[in-house]
Amino acid sequence: MNHVLCERNPHHPVDTAPRRSPDEPIERRTLTASAAHAVHTAATEIAVTFRAMPGVSEQACRTLADPRLIDLVDARATELPESVRSAVRPPATRAGAAVLTGLPLLDDDLGPTPQDWREAAAWSGDPARGRASFRLDVTMLLLARSAGEPFGWQGQQGGRLVNNILPSPGHEHEQSGASSTTLLCPHTEDAFHPQRAHLLMLGCLRNPDRVGTTVSSVRQVGLNEAQRHLLGHPRLPILPDVSYGTDFHSYPAAPIATVGGDESHPTLRYDPAYTPLDDADDEFRSAYDHLGAELERVCHTAVLDPGELLLVDNDVVVHGRVPFTPRYDGTDRWLKRVNVRLARDRPAAESAENGYGQRTVTPFGGRTGTRGAPGHGQTEAADDQ
């Protein structure tokens, strides 16, 4: 089955101004100066200690999955103040998202925005150029480990645990994090996969044009009983996005339910850009379009400043990005993204999904808390469960 491009109305605002919502706004949190200092100190010491270890290669710094680095992150995360863990706890409000300010970020840490994720990863592995870049990656890992279990994808950005989100030449019109001039449609992160993140972290390093990240919560939408029934039963598959490639024809495309849970605790699995809606009947498309209109109605726009972190409950919230014009001169928008797994169950039926063969990178060994038992996992796929 081919990818479905987002040529339909994505039901999302295209301006960068914050929108008023009829319901609860995005939660605001602050990382105290002492907590930020503790994170910065720990990240710096981890980076120095790891690079000084025998046999540490540039590749180990690029992928961030070396067991020795994981041990350092695991140990130091438990020593951070409780206020750090509180600051990165999953959003519990109806908006399902929170912005955390006060991250330890210095202007000297950045350097120019890379041209693509490969260049960003290479800088982290370059001892002469990437000391600050590597420390920023470790900072994101510490924050993610304070919340749960950070993980990556073998098929995305070389299996890195910390992804770089920045505009890349030749990808301007894609439905992916490398795009820019097109609207990034609202979507559940990695909606196609049963092992998708529970919590998504987006840390802002640079955003000179104040490009907005859009978030919409299923807790705030209005669906009638018939619509909930239609969207609550498996009807259509969701395909992997282009960042994973295009060769998925050997895997059966299993239909999934768009809305789950019950009326008091709804969940959402939504990605219209990669859902073959033309294969559905008129009744289902009508319910799906209503959901899209509701997600637009309750949309909030988070304009992140450097040193701010957006926390998104990926079981409840869809996120996107408004269009912008890239410069490709080293000053473009630059975010760091980490997928985080929590101690949270999903419907048992999802365990039978094949995930289109995409495998997770799990060097923390399935530990979903900073005080988990030792042991290092490597990769896992949906059909291994």
Contacts in CASP RR format, 6 or more apart in sequence:
PFRMAT RR
TARGET T0000
AUTHOR 0000-0000-0000
METHOD contacts of the structure
MODEL  1
MNHVLCERNPHHPVDTAPRRSPDEPIERRTLTASAAHAVHTAATEIAVTF
RAMPGVSEQACRTLADPRLIDLVDARATELPESVRSAVRPPATRAGAAVL
TGLPLLDDDLGPTPQDWREAAAWSGDPARGRASFRLDVTMLLLARSAGEP
FGWQGQQGGRLVNNILPSPGHEHEQSGASSTTLLCPHTEDAFHPQRAHLL
MLGCLRNPDRVGTTVSSVRQVGLNEAQRHLLGHPRLPILPDVSYGTDFHS
YPAAPIATVGGDESHPTLRYDPAYTPLDDADDEFRSAYDHLGAELERVCH
TAVLDPGELLLVDNDVVVHGRVPFTPRYDGTDRWLKRVNVRLARDRPAAE
SAENGYGQRTVTPFGGRTGTRGAPGHGQTEAADDQ
1 237 0 8 1.000
1 239 0 8 1.000
1 248 0 8 1.000
1 249 0 8 1.000
1 253 0 8 1.000
1 276 0 8 1.000
2 246 0 8 1.000
3 239 0 8 1.000
3 241 0 8 1.000
3 242 0 8 1.000
3 246 0 8 1.000
3 274 0 8 1.000
4 239 0 8 1.000
4 272 0 8 1.000
4 273 0 8 1.000
4 274 0 8 1.000
4 275 0 8 1.000
4 276 0 8 1.000
4 277 0 8 1.000
5 175 0 8 1.000
5 273 0 8 1.000
6 175 0 8 1.000
6 182 0 8 1.000
6 183 0 8 1.000
6 185 0 8 1.000
6 272 0 8 1.000
6 273 0 8 1.000
8 272 0 8 1.000
8 277 0 8 1.000
10 183 0 8 1.000
10 185 0 8 1.000
10 186 0 8 1.000
10 272 0 8 1.000
10 273 0 8 1.000
11 186 0 8 1.000
11 289 0 8 1.000
11 292 0 8 1.000
11 293 0 8 1.000
11 295 0 8 1.000
11 296 0 8 1.000
12 183 0 8 1.000
12 185 0 8 1.000
12 186 0 8 1.000
12 214 0 8 1.000
12 216 0 8 1.000
12 295 0 8 1.000
12 296 0 8 1.000
12 299 0 8 1.000
12 320 0 8 1.000
13 19 0 8 1.000
13 214 0 8 1.000
13 296 0 8 1.000
13 299 0 8 1.000
13 301 0 8 1.000
13 322 0 8 1.000
14 183 0 8 1.000
14 322 0 8 1.000
14 323 0 8 1.000
15 301 0 8 1.000
15 322 0 8 1.000
16 209 0 8 1.000
16 210 0 8 1.000
16 211 0 8 1.000
16 212 0 8 1.000
16 301 0 8 1.000
16 303 0 8 1.000
16 322 0 8 1.000
16 324 0 8 1.000
17 301 0 8 1.000
18 300 0 8 1.000
18 301 0 8 1.000
18 302 0 8 1.000
18 303 0 8 1.000
19 299 0 8 1.000
19 300 0 8 1.000
19 301 0 8 1.000
21 95 0 8 1.000
21 220 0 8 1.000
21 297 0 8 1.000
21 298 0 8 1.000
21 299 0 8 1.000
21 300 0 8 1.000
22 220 0 8 1.000
22 297 0 8 1.000
22 298 0 8 1.000
23 94 0 8 1.000
23 95 0 8 1.000
23 220 0 8 1.000
23 298 0 8 1.000
24 93 0 8 1.000
24 94 0 8 1.000
24 95 0 8 1.000
24 220 0 8 1.000
25 95 0 8 1.000
25 300 0 8 1.000
26 95 0 8 1.000
26 96 0 8 1.000
26 97 0 8 1.000
26 98 0 8 1.000
26 99 0 8 1.000
26 215 0 8 1.000
26 300 0 8 1.000
26 302 0 8 1.000
27 91 0 8 1.000
27 93 0 8 1.000
27 95 0 8 1.000
27 96 0 8 1.000
27 97 0 8 1.000
27 98 0 8 1.000
27 99 0 8 1.000
28 98 0 8 1.000
28 99 0 8 1.000
28 101 0 8 1.000
29 87 0 8 1.000
29 98 0 8 1.000
29 99 0 8 1.000
29 100 0 8 1.000
29 101 0 8 1.000
30 87 0 8 1.000
30 100 0 8 1.000
30 101 0 8 1.000
30 102 0 8 1.000
31 39 0 8 1.000
31 83 0 8 1.000
31 84 0 8 1.000
31 87 0 8 1.000
31 100 0 8 1.000
31 101 0 8 1.000
31 102 0 8 1.000
31 103 0 8 1.000
32 83 0 8 1.000
33 102 0 8 1.000
34 81 0 8 1.000
34 83 0 8 1.000
35 80 0 8 1.000
35 81 0 8 1.000
35 83 0 8 1.000
35 84 0 8 1.000
35 87 0 8 1.000
36 102 0 8 1.000
36 103 0 8 1.000
36 104 0 8 1.000
37 104 0 8 1.000
38 80 0 8 1.000
38 81 0 8 1.000
38 84 0 8 1.000
39 80 0 8 1.000
39 84 0 8 1.000
39 103 0 8 1.000
39 104 0 8 1.000
39 139 0 8 1.000
39 142 0 8 1.000
39 143 0 8 1.000
40 104 0 8 1.000
40 139 0 8 1.000
42 76 0 8 1.000
42 77 0 8 1.000
42 79 0 8 1.000
42 80 0 8 1.000
42 142 0 8 1.000
43 104 0 8 1.000
43 135 0 8 1.000
43 136 0 8 1.000
43 138 0 8 1.000
43 139 0 8 1.000
43 142 0 8 1.000
44 135 0 8 1.000
45 76 0 8 1.000
46 69 0 8 1.000
46 72 0 8 1.000
46 73 0 8 1.000
46 76 0 8 1.000
46 138 0 8 1.000
46 142 0 8 1.000
47 131 0 8 1.000
47 134 0 8 1.000
47 135 0 8 1.000
47 138 0 8 1.000
49 72 0 8 1.000
50 56 0 8 1.000
50 61 0 8 1.000
50 66 0 8 1.000
50 68 0 8 1.000
50 69 0 8 1.000
50 72 0 8 1.000
51 61 0 8 1.000
51 127 0 8 1.000
51 134 0 8 1.000
53 68 0 8 1.000
56 66 0 8 1.000
56 68 0 8 1.000
58 122 0 8 1.000
58 125 0 8 1.000
58 126 0 8 1.000
58 127 0 8 1.000
59 125 0 8 1.000
60 66 0 8 1.000
60 69 0 8 1.000
61 124 0 8 1.000
61 125 0 8 1.000
61 134 0 8 1.000
62 121 0 8 1.000
62 122 0 8 1.000
62 124 0 8 1.000
62 125 0 8 1.000
62 160 0 8 1.000
63 121 0 8 1.000
63 158 0 8 1.000
63 159 0 8 1.000
63 160 0 8 1.000
63 161 0 8 1.000
64 124 0 8 1.000
64 137 0 8 1.000
64 138 0 8 1.000
64 141 0 8 1.000
64 160 0 8 1.000
64 161 0 8 1.000
64 162 0 8 1.000
65 159 0 8 1.000
65 161 0 8 1.000
65 361 0 8 1.000
65 363 0 8 1.000
66 363 0 8 1.000
67 363 0 8 1.000
67 376 0 8 1.000
69 138 0 8 1.000
70 363 0 8 1.000
70 364 0 8 1.000
70 376 0 8 1.000
73 138 0 8 1.000
73 141 0 8 1.000
73 142 0 8 1.000
73 145 0 8 1.000
74 145 0 8 1.000
74 364 0 8 1.000
74 367 0 8 1.000
74 370 0 8 1.000
76 142 0 8 1.000
77 142 0 8 1.000
77 145 0 8 1.000
77 146 0 8 1.000
77 370 0 8 1.000
78 370 0 8 1.000
78 371 0 8 1.000
80 142 0 8 1.000
80 146 0 8 1.000
84 143 0 8 1.000
84 146 0 8 1.000
85 146 0 8 1.000
85 147 0 8 1.000
85 370 0 8 1.000
87 100 0 8 1.000
88 100 0 8 1.000
88 143 0 8 1.000
88 144 0 8 1.000
88 146 0 8 1.000
88 147 0 8 1.000
88 201 0 8 1.000
88 309 0 8 1.000
88 311 0 8 1.000
89 147 0 8 1.000
90 147 0 8 1.000
90 198 0 8 1.000
90 199 0 8 1.000
90 311 0 8 1.000
90 313 0 8 1.000
90 342 0 8 1.000
91 97 0 8 1.000
91 98 0 8 1.000
91 311 0 8 1.000
91 312 0 8 1.000
91 313 0 8 1.000
91 317 0 8 1.000
94 217 0 8 1.000
94 219 0 8 1.000
94 220 0 8 1.000
95 215 0 8 1.000
95 217 0 8 1.000
95 219 0 8 1.000
95 220 0 8 1.000
95 300 0 8 1.000
95 317 0 8 1.000
96 215 0 8 1.000
96 217 0 8 1.000
96 219 0 8 1.000
96 312 0 8 1.000
96 313 0 8 1.000
96 316 0 8 1.000
96 317 0 8 1.000
97 215 0 8 1.000
97 217 0 8 1.000
97 300 0 8 1.000
97 302 0 8 1.000
97 310 0 8 1.000
97 311 0 8 1.000
97 312 0 8 1.000
97 313 0 8 1.000
97 317 0 8 1.000
97 319 0 8 1.000
98 310 0 8 1.000
98 311 0 8 1.000
99 302 0 8 1.000
99 304 0 8 1.000
99 308 0 8 1.000
99 309 0 8 1.000
99 310 0 8 1.000
99 311 0 8 1.000
100 308 0 8 1.000
100 309 0 8 1.000
100 310 0 8 1.000
100 311 0 8 1.000
101 305 0 8 1.000
101 307 0 8 1.000
101 308 0 8 1.000
102 307 0 8 1.000
102 308 0 8 1.000
103 139 0 8 1.000
103 143 0 8 1.000
103 203 0 8 1.000
103 307 0 8 1.000
103 308 0 8 1.000
103 309 0 8 1.000
104 139 0 8 1.000
105 136 0 8 1.000
105 205 0 8 1.000
105 306 0 8 1.000
105 307 0 8 1.000
106 132 0 8 1.000
108 132 0 8 1.000
109 132 0 8 1.000
109 133 0 8 1.000
109 135 0 8 1.000
109 136 0 8 1.000
109 205 0 8 1.000
110 132 0 8 1.000
110 205 0 8 1.000
110 206 0 8 1.000
110 334 0 8 1.000
111 132 0 8 1.000
112 329 0 8 1.000
112 330 0 8 1.000
112 331 0 8 1.000
113 166 0 8 1.000
113 206 0 8 1.000
113 330 0 8 1.000
113 331 0 8 1.000
113 332 0 8 1.000
113 333 0 8 1.000
113 334 0 8 1.000
114 120 0 8 1.000
114 123 0 8 1.000
114 164 0 8 1.000
114 166 0 8 1.000
114 330 0 8 1.000
114 334 0 8 1.000
115 168 0 8 1.000
115 169 0 8 1.000
115 328 0 8 1.000
116 166 0 8 1.000
116 168 0 8 1.000
116 169 0 8 1.000
116 178 0 8 1.000
117 157 0 8 1.000
117 160 0 8 1.000
117 163 0 8 1.000
117 164 0 8 1.000
117 166 0 8 1.000
117 168 0 8 1.000
117 178 0 8 1.000
120 133 0 8 1.000
120 164 0 8 1.000
120 166 0 8 1.000
121 157 0 8 1.000
121 158 0 8 1.000
121 160 0 8 1.000
121 164 0 8 1.000
123 129 0 8 1.000
123 130 0 8 1.000
123 133 0 8 1.000
124 130 0 8 1.000
124 133 0 8 1.000
124 134 0 8 1.000
124 137 0 8 1.000
125 133 0 8 1.000
125 134 0 8 1.000
136 205 0 8 1.000
136 336 0 8 1.000
137 161 0 8 1.000
137 162 0 8 1.000
137 336 0 8 1.000
140 162 0 8 1.000
140 201 0 8 1.000
140 203 0 8 1.000
140 336 0 8 1.000
140 338 0 8 1.000
141 150 0 8 1.000
141 161 0 8 1.000
141 162 0 8 1.000
141 338 0 8 1.000
143 201 0 8 1.000
143 309 0 8 1.000
143 338 0 8 1.000
144 150 0 8 1.000
144 161 0 8 1.000
144 201 0 8 1.000
144 338 0 8 1.000
144 340 0 8 1.000
145 364 0 8 1.000
145 369 0 8 1.000
145 370 0 8 1.000
146 370 0 8 1.000
147 199 0 8 1.000
147 201 0 8 1.000
147 311 0 8 1.000
147 340 0 8 1.000
147 342 0 8 1.000
148 199 0 8 1.000
148 340 0 8 1.000
148 341 0 8 1.000
148 342 0 8 1.000
148 343 0 8 1.000
148 367 0 8 1.000
148 368 0 8 1.000
148 369 0 8 1.000
148 370 0 8 1.000
149 340 0 8 1.000
149 341 0 8 1.000
149 342 0 8 1.000
149 362 0 8 1.000
149 364 0 8 1.000
149 365 0 8 1.000
149 366 0 8 1.000
149 367 0 8 1.000
149 368 0 8 1.000
149 369 0 8 1.000
150 161 0 8 1.000
150 162 0 8 1.000
150 338 0 8 1.000
150 339 0 8 1.000
150 340 0 8 1.000
150 341 0 8 1.000
150 364 0 8 1.000
151 161 0 8 1.000
151 197 0 8 1.000
151 339 0 8 1.000
151 340 0 8 1.000
151 341 0 8 1.000
151 360 0 8 1.000
151 361 0 8 1.000
151 362 0 8 1.000
151 364 0 8 1.000
152 159 0 8 1.000
152 160 0 8 1.000
152 161 0 8 1.000
152 163 0 8 1.000
152 339 0 8 1.000
152 360 0 8 1.000
152 361 0 8 1.000
152 362 0 8 1.000
153 159 0 8 1.000
153 190 0 8 1.000
153 244 0 8 1.000
153 339 0 8 1.000
153 358 0 8 1.000
153 359 0 8 1.000
153 360 0 8 1.000
153 361 0 8 1.000
154 358 0 8 1.000
154 359 0 8 1.000
154 360 0 8 1.000
154 361 0 8 1.000
154 379 0 8 1.000
155 244 0 8 1.000
155 245 0 8 1.000
155 358 0 8 1.000
155 359 0 8 1.000
156 163 0 8 1.000
156 243 0 8 1.000
156 244 0 8 1.000
157 163 0 8 1.000
157 164 0 8 1.000
157 243 0 8 1.000
159 361 0 8 1.000
161 338 0 8 1.000
161 361 0 8 1.000
161 363 0 8 1.000
162 336 0 8 1.000
162 337 0 8 1.000
162 338 0 8 1.000
163 336 0 8 1.000
163 337 0 8 1.000
163 338 0 8 1.000
164 334 0 8 1.000
164 335 0 8 1.000
164 336 0 8 1.000
164 337 0 8 1.000
165 177 0 8 1.000
165 178 0 8 1.000
165 202 0 8 1.000
165 334 0 8 1.000
165 335 0 8 1.000
165 336 0 8 1.000
165 337 0 8 1.000
166 178 0 8 1.000
166 332 0 8 1.000
166 333 0 8 1.000
166 334 0 8 1.000
166 335 0 8 1.000
167 178 0 8 1.000
167 179 0 8 1.000
167 180 0 8 1.000
167 324 0 8 1.000
167 326 0 8 1.000
167 328 0 8 1.000
167 332 0 8 1.000
167 333 0 8 1.000
168 178 0 8 1.000
169 326 0 8 1.000
169 328 0 8 1.000
171 177 0 8 1.000
171 178 0 8 1.000
171 179 0 8 1.000
171 180 0 8 1.000
172 179 0 8 1.000
172 180 0 8 1.000
172 181 0 8 1.000
172 182 0 8 1.000
172 326 0 8 1.000
173 179 0 8 1.000
173 181 0 8 1.000
173 182 0 8 1.000
174 182 0 8 1.000
174 242 0 8 1.000
175 182 0 8 1.000
175 184 0 8 1.000
175 185 0 8 1.000
175 187 0 8 1.000
175 241 0 8 1.000
175 242 0 8 1.000
175 273 0 8 1.000
175 274 0 8 1.000
176 184 0 8 1.000
176 241 0 8 1.000
176 242 0 8 1.000
176 243 0 8 1.000
177 184 0 8 1.000
177 243 0 8 1.000
177 321 0 8 1.000
178 243 0 8 1.000
180 323 0 8 1.000
180 324 0 8 1.000
180 325 0 8 1.000
180 326 0 8 1.000
180 332 0 8 1.000
181 323 0 8 1.000
181 324 0 8 1.000
181 325 0 8 1.000
181 326 0 8 1.000
182 323 0 8 1.000
183 321 0 8 1.000
183 322 0 8 1.000
183 323 0 8 1.000
184 320 0 8 1.000
184 321 0 8 1.000
184 322 0 8 1.000
185 271 0 8 1.000
185 272 0 8 1.000
185 273 0 8 1.000
185 320 0 8 1.000
186 214 0 8 1.000
186 216 0 8 1.000
186 270 0 8 1.000
186 272 0 8 1.000
186 292 0 8 1.000
186 295 0 8 1.000
186 299 0 8 1.000
186 318 0 8 1.000
186 319 0 8 1.000
186 320 0 8 1.000
187 270 0 8 1.000
187 271 0 8 1.000
187 272 0 8 1.000
187 273 0 8 1.000
187 274 0 8 1.000
187 318 0 8 1.000
187 319 0 8 1.000
187 320 0 8 1.000
188 196 0 8 1.000
188 268 0 8 1.000
188 269 0 8 1.000
188 270 0 8 1.000
188 271 0 8 1.000
188 314 0 8 1.000
188 318 0 8 1.000
189 196 0 8 1.000
189 197 0 8 1.000
189 200 0 8 1.000
189 312 0 8 1.000
189 314 0 8 1.000
189 319 0 8 1.000
189 339 0 8 1.000
190 196 0 8 1.000
190 197 0 8 1.000
190 240 0 8 1.000
190 241 0 8 1.000
190 339 0 8 1.000
191 238 0 8 1.000
191 269 0 8 1.000
191 270 0 8 1.000
191 271 0 8 1.000
191 274 0 8 1.000
192 237 0 8 1.000
192 238 0 8 1.000
192 239 0 8 1.000
192 240 0 8 1.000
192 241 0 8 1.000
192 271 0 8 1.000
192 274 0 8 1.000
192 355 0 8 1.000
192 356 0 8 1.000
192 358 0 8 1.000
193 240 0 8 1.000
193 353 0 8 1.000
193 355 0 8 1.000
193 356 0 8 1.000
193 358 0 8 1.000
193 382 0 8 1.000
194 346 0 8 1.000
194 350 0 8 1.000
194 351 0 8 1.000
194 353 0 8 1.000
194 355 0 8 1.000
194 382 0 8 1.000
194 385 0 8 1.000
195 341 0 8 1.000
195 355 0 8 1.000
195 360 0 8 1.000
195 380 0 8 1.000
195 382 0 8 1.000
196 314 0 8 1.000
196 339 0 8 1.000
197 314 0 8 1.000
197 339 0 8 1.000
197 340 0 8 1.000
197 341 0 8 1.000
198 313 0 8 1.000
198 314 0 8 1.000
198 315 0 8 1.000
198 340 0 8 1.000
198 341 0 8 1.000
198 342 0 8 1.000
198 344 0 8 1.000
199 311 0 8 1.000
199 312 0 8 1.000
199 313 0 8 1.000
199 314 0 8 1.000
199 340 0 8 1.000
199 341 0 8 1.000
199 342 0 8 1.000
200 310 0 8 1.000
200 311 0 8 1.000
200 312 0 8 1.000
200 314 0 8 1.000
200 319 0 8 1.000
200 337 0 8 1.000
200 338 0 8 1.000
200 339 0 8 1.000
200 340 0 8 1.000
201 309 0 8 1.000
201 310 0 8 1.000
201 311 0 8 1.000
201 312 0 8 1.000
201 336 0 8 1.000
201 337 0 8 1.000
201 338 0 8 1.000
201 340 0 8 1.000
202 213 0 8 1.000
202 304 0 8 1.000
202 309 0 8 1.000
202 310 0 8 1.000
202 312 0 8 1.000
202 319 0 8 1.000
202 335 0 8 1.000
202 336 0 8 1.000
202 337 0 8 1.000
203 304 0 8 1.000
203 307 0 8 1.000
203 308 0 8 1.000
203 309 0 8 1.000
203 310 0 8 1.000
203 335 0 8 1.000
203 336 0 8 1.000
203 337 0 8 1.000
204 304 0 8 1.000
204 305 0 8 1.000
204 306 0 8 1.000
204 307 0 8 1.000
204 308 0 8 1.000
204 309 0 8 1.000
204 310 0 8 1.000
204 334 0 8 1.000
204 335 0 8 1.000
205 306 0 8 1.000
205 307 0 8 1.000
205 334 0 8 1.000
205 335 0 8 1.000
205 336 0 8 1.000
206 306 0 8 1.000
206 331 0 8 1.000
206 332 0 8 1.000
206 333 0 8 1.000
206 334 0 8 1.000
207 303 0 8 1.000
207 304 0 8 1.000
207 305 0 8 1.000
207 306 0 8 1.000
207 333 0 8 1.000
207 334 0 8 1.000
207 335 0 8 1.000
208 331 0 8 1.000
208 332 0 8 1.000
208 333 0 8 1.000
209 324 0 8 1.000
209 325 0 8 1.000
209 333 0 8 1.000
210 303 0 8 1.000
211 303 0 8 1.000
211 321 0 8 1.000
211 322 0 8 1.000
211 324 0 8 1.000
211 333 0 8 1.000
212 301 0 8 1.000
212 302 0 8 1.000
212 303 0 8 1.000
212 304 0 8 1.000
212 321 0 8 1.000
212 322 0 8 1.000
213 301 0 8 1.000
213 302 0 8 1.000
213 303 0 8 1.000
213 304 0 8 1.000
213 310 0 8 1.000
213 319 0 8 1.000
213 320 0 8 1.000
213 321 0 8 1.000
214 299 0 8 1.000
214 300 0 8 1.000
214 301 0 8 1.000
214 302 0 8 1.000
214 319 0 8 1.000
214 320 0 8 1.000
214 321 0 8 1.000
214 322 0 8 1.000
215 299 0 8 1.000
215 300 0 8 1.000
215 301 0 8 1.000
215 302 0 8 1.000
215 310 0 8 1.000
215 312 0 8 1.000
215 317 0 8 1.000
215 318 0 8 1.000
215 319 0 8 1.000
215 320 0 8 1.000
216 295 0 8 1.000
216 296 0 8 1.000
216 298 0 8 1.000
216 299 0 8 1.000
216 300 0 8 1.000
216 317 0 8 1.000
216 318 0 8 1.000
216 319 0 8 1.000
217 298 0 8 1.000
217 313 0 8 1.000
217 316 0 8 1.000
217 317 0 8 1.000
218 259 0 8 1.000
218 266 0 8 1.000
218 267 0 8 1.000
218 268 0 8 1.000
218 295 0 8 1.000
218 316 0 8 1.000
218 317 0 8 1.000
218 318 0 8 1.000
219 266 0 8 1.000
219 316 0 8 1.000
220 298 0 8 1.000
221 291 0 8 1.000
221 294 0 8 1.000
221 295 0 8 1.000
221 297 0 8 1.000
221 298 0 8 1.000
222 294 0 8 1.000
223 231 0 8 1.000
223 259 0 8 1.000
223 287 0 8 1.000
223 290 0 8 1.000
223 291 0 8 1.000
223 294 0 8 1.000
226 287 0 8 1.000
227 287 0 8 1.000
227 290 0 8 1.000
227 291 0 8 1.000
228 259 0 8 1.000
228 263 0 8 1.000
230 283 0 8 1.000
230 284 0 8 1.000
230 287 0 8 1.000
231 257 0 8 1.000
231 258 0 8 1.000
231 259 0 8 1.000
231 284 0 8 1.000
231 287 0 8 1.000
231 288 0 8 1.000
231 291 0 8 1.000
232 257 0 8 1.000
232 258 0 8 1.000
232 259 0 8 1.000
232 260 0 8 1.000
233 257 0 8 1.000
234 254 0 8 1.000
234 255 0 8 1.000
234 256 0 8 1.000
234 257 0 8 1.000
235 255 0 8 1.000
235 257 0 8 1.000
235 258 0 8 1.000
235 280 0 8 1.000
235 284 0 8 1.000
236 255 0 8 1.000
236 256 0 8 1.000
236 275 0 8 1.000
236 276 0 8 1.000
236 277 0 8 1.000
236 279 0 8 1.000
236 280 0 8 1.000
236 284 0 8 1.000
237 253 0 8 1.000
237 254 0 8 1.000
237 255 0 8 1.000
237 256 0 8 1.000
237 275 0 8 1.000
237 276 0 8 1.000
238 256 0 8 1.000
238 269 0 8 1.000
238 271 0 8 1.000
238 274 0 8 1.000
238 275 0 8 1.000
239 248 0 8 1.000
239 253 0 8 1.000
239 274 0 8 1.000
239 275 0 8 1.000
239 276 0 8 1.000
239 356 0 8 1.000
240 248 0 8 1.000
240 274 0 8 1.000
240 355 0 8 1.000
240 356 0 8 1.000
240 358 0 8 1.000
241 271 0 8 1.000
241 273 0 8 1.000
241 274 0 8 1.000
244 356 0 8 1.000
244 358 0 8 1.000
248 356 0 8 1.000
248 357 0 8 1.000
251 354 0 8 1.000
251 355 0 8 1.000
251 356 0 8 1.000
251 357 0 8 1.000
252 354 0 8 1.000
254 352 0 8 1.000
254 353 0 8 1.000
254 354 0 8 1.000
256 269 0 8 1.000
256 350 0 8 1.000
256 353 0 8 1.000
257 269 0 8 1.000
258 268 0 8 1.000
258 269 0 8 1.000
258 270 0 8 1.000
258 288 0 8 1.000
258 291 0 8 1.000
259 266 0 8 1.000
259 267 0 8 1.000
259 268 0 8 1.000
259 269 0 8 1.000
259 291 0 8 1.000
260 266 0 8 1.000
260 267 0 8 1.000
260 268 0 8 1.000
260 269 0 8 1.000
260 347 0 8 1.000
261 267 0 8 1.000
266 316 0 8 1.000
267 315 0 8 1.000
267 316 0 8 1.000
268 315 0 8 1.000
268 316 0 8 1.000
268 317 0 8 1.000
268 318 0 8 1.000
270 291 0 8 1.000
270 295 0 8 1.000
270 318 0 8 1.000
271 318 0 8 1.000
272 288 0 8 1.000
272 292 0 8 1.000
277 285 0 8 1.000
277 288 0 8 1.000
280 288 0 8 1.000
295 318 0 8 1.000
301 322 0 8 1.000
302 310 0 8 1.000
304 310 0 8 1.000
304 335 0 8 1.000
310 319 0 8 1.000
312 319 0 8 1.000
315 344 0 8 1.000
315 346 0 8 1.000
324 333 0 8 1.000
326 332 0 8 1.000
341 366 0 8 1.000
341 368 0 8 1.000
342 368 0 8 1.000
343 368 0 8 1.000
343 369 0 8 1.000
351 382 0 8 1.000
351 385 0 8 1.000
353 382 0 8 1.000
354 382 0 8 1.000
354 383 0 8 1.000
355 381 0 8 1.000
355 382 0 8 1.000
355 383 0 8 1.000
357 381 0 8 1.000
357 382 0 8 1.000
357 383 0 8 1.000
358 381 0 8 1.000
358 382 0 8 1.000
359 379 0 8 1.000
359 380 0 8 1.000
359 381 0 8 1.000
360 379 0 8 1.000
360 380 0 8 1.000
360 381 0 8 1.000
361 378 0 8 1.000
361 379 0 8 1.000
362 377 0 8 1.000
362 378 0 8 1.000
362 379 0 8 1.000
362 380 0 8 1.000
363 376 0 8 1.000
363 377 0 8 1.000
363 378 0 8 1.000
364 376 0 8 1.000
364 377 0 8 1.000
365 375 0 8 1.000
365 376 0 8 1.000
365 377 0 8 1.000
366 377 0 8 1.000
367 373 0 8 1.000
367 375 0 8 1.000
END
